[in-house]
Amino acid sequence: MADNKNTVLSARGLSVQYAAENPTLTDINLDIAAGEIVGLTGSSGSGKSTLAYALLGLTRRGAQVTGGKIDFDGHDLLALSDEELERVRGRDIALIVQNPRSALHPMYQVGRQISRVYQAHKDSGRTEAQQRAIEMLRLVGINDPERRSDAFVHELSGGMAQRVLIALALSTNPKLLIADEPTSGLDVTVQAQFLDTMWETSRETGTAMVLVTQEPGILANYCDRVIELDAGHVAKDVSASAFISASTKRSTQSPSAVERERQNHEPLLRVEGLRKTFPLRGTKKVVQAVDDVSLSLFAGESVGLVGESGSGKSTVGRCLLKLLEADAGKITFDGQDLAAIGGHTLRKLRQRIQIVQQDPYDSFDPRWSIEKSLLDPLVIHKIASPAEARGVIEESLSRVSVEFSVLSRRPRDLSAGVLQRIAIARALLMKPDFLVLDEPTSMLAPQDRHVILDVLKRLRTELGLSYLLISHDLTSVASACDRVVVMYLGQVVEVGPTVDIFEKPIHPYTKALIGAHLEENPETRRVERLDRVDLEGEIPSPIDLPVGCYLATRCAHATDACHKERQSLSPFSSHHDVRCMRVGQFELDEAS
Amino acid sequence: MIWRFTLRRLAVGLVQLSVLIVAVFFLIRLLPADPVARFVGMNASPEAYALAEQSLGLDLPVTRQFEAFLFGEGNDGGGLFRGELGTSWVTGSSVNQEIRQYLPVTLELITLSFLIAVGLGVPIGVLGAVNPGGAADKGTLVYGLFAGSQPEFSWGIIFIFVFFVVLGIAPGPLGRLSPLTDPPDFVTGAITIDALLAGRVDIFLEALWYLSLPILTLSFVLSGPIIKMVRENVAQTMNADFMFYGQAAGLPRGVLARDALRAAFAPALTLIGILFGFMIGGAVLIESIFSISGLGQYAIRSILAFDYPAIQGVVLTISALTLLIYLAIDVCQALLDPRVSV
């Protein structure tokens, strides 16, 4: 617990309740010291966000603070009048929320939104406030802040909008910053850059911070102390390292037996030169979703497909099932060319390749019971007679460790984690050889994520199932895949065994991506690493792509040739391919 | 930016109008109607019929007629391109003048009705949203069911019955002024404005008095959708993340209220504009019930008399006005909301 002198905020016996429901928060006690970064965690529904807002004396509509006090700066916030609270909020305690694009007013320029908050609290003139807004935008790493301050929120990317929000929050030099899952929805590289900025700013200005998050990676890398909530109570209040070492350690997948005789066998799936563009309506331009993707996957192997949003991962997944027709390239599954088949043969083949989508609530009919949803494919494909069906379904469910009692339920009665496992069970009904998993864990809480990954690993051992795991979450891929394919702007930039990719990445993009990966280990905090490889700027638009290497504009190693010449994926060592003409030369750069 | 947007929209509007001109002109002539017979009577001699046909210009091939409609006949200085809508076959006077006379009557009626409907509907809608389940909200719900349950003309008749026949507190449906009062000089055509221009406050008040029931009827029907729309928008905005965030950033309450109204107002504006455009032609039943000779009445009369130039004139006027109103809404939208692409 923090020393009394340095305590910025302390809450005693805080309780919050939504009308006519059980209390959301009961008797919360916590202290936050000056300059301290406190992680606030807990499963969804545990009351994290409610507590974060309550620390501002704020509740969502329908909720009410029912008791307790919050000492801040010599006052009890809960005893202040609305006008007095207005003055504290935004000036002394600032908030960042998880959806920056909807938190900013859609009809005012973002610079104006920063300056009017500054004006409201600092008694400054309009010009001074505008200058402050631009200064803050520059501080949070926005290029050309003079121009950007005139932008409206719909013109900004999620990462940029989040920076605007932090600029707004910090413009008044608050004593305490409360950040409610500020990076959910951001790509890993953007997330890391953003959290770095926030961490550095907090350290420079001495601002204390409450960081609400479910990600153990973020807790380990950025927090000093962790408070865990469970059903509205404080379950733990310990140092970050104590918190992480208490939670189960997870290891990176060691190279499994799949290295076995790869040369001797034809791969189960082979993709060569896959290309897919989408026309832009009203123009002759196209969006290049997939530019040049080649990959292969052997029976019993699990491959991870990683990259940031917009890199074309999901499009590749859909082309594999022929849900999308590729523009060019060849996909061979078990010796059959996908382009050449149709009708009955395609239907038969699709039984062998199944897909699991990102949002389980979207992939089940909300009006159907789970039983009906699972029975339907069995009937359509005439896999089991009605008499056998129940047995097949139960076998499938037990493979994903879901109780049979769910059969009578409807999707909305189940949690996302359970429903996603049922989605996997549904795919298994077809007795597939190969599963495409499109971001299966990104909607789930970390605990549910681990369960899904365990299920996947088990299925591989038990059934010899192969799968392609499409994910932007490197932790999932690290723990469940033998090999990793890294995509950037529709191209494969690096392919290799998981261990190599994570420990010895070659391509500058992979290096940055892996560097942005927040390991659940407080000993190797990202902010304390000196050898970070960060990319500059933002991802180029997939409509007007650069001529040469797509990364050249953001790469520290780029030469003139990189800007002009198209790069090809070439072997770096056995089983490890890299798309970079300067492979092997960076070490020279770094040494000099 | 906004100028280019406006110009582009105007250009599109002109194209739409041109298509409409062609469509209206030829569609009327496809009607299985014989305006000449209507004009000279069923028992006219063939000579008289031929003469009448000639005088109406209906003896010419249809393409020639269209040419005459666009460019005028010979050197009479008429034609649509000179802004002339032709001569009414029934009255023999210029369609332009007749529309000039009837349009302001309708515009006056619906503008006043909208002022009242918006003036009452917006605050009531906001109240309902701010205090859901409160008196204003519940009243609105009942009223919404009630007002929407019957068309405006039946409300008109009910109001006449209640306020004029039973209670005797409202004037009868005798037009815009007492038949005994001399109307003010014709300037704008809107009687309230003309009365004020003539310095006759007594006539101004009398006109308002006589217009009270038609205005009550129209605004009663119109405020239903306006209240609902405003209520929904304001409720949605108040639950929006940016309002919550504004509160968390300690913005003063006045600023927050302005933020909410700005976000809520844009969609409501569209509805009001569409209703207004619709009412220019749609107030006809109210005009009939209250004996107000507005554009709708004129349209009905022209249609029943197969008065082609007048029908064309009315359709084009209503369309052009509607297009202008939609354009005005779009421009306001674009000024209010940067997300509307300009």
Interface residues (C-beta under 8 A of the other chain):
Chain A: Y53 L56 L58 R60 R61 D82 L85 E86 R87 V88 R89 G90 R91 A94 L95 V97 N99 S102 A103 L104 H105 P106 M107 Y108 R116 V117 A120 H121 F152 H154 L168 A169
Chain B: M238 N239 A240 D241 F242 F244 Y245 G246 Q247 A248 A249 G250 L251 P252 R253 V255 D259 R262 A263 A266 L336 D337 P338 R339
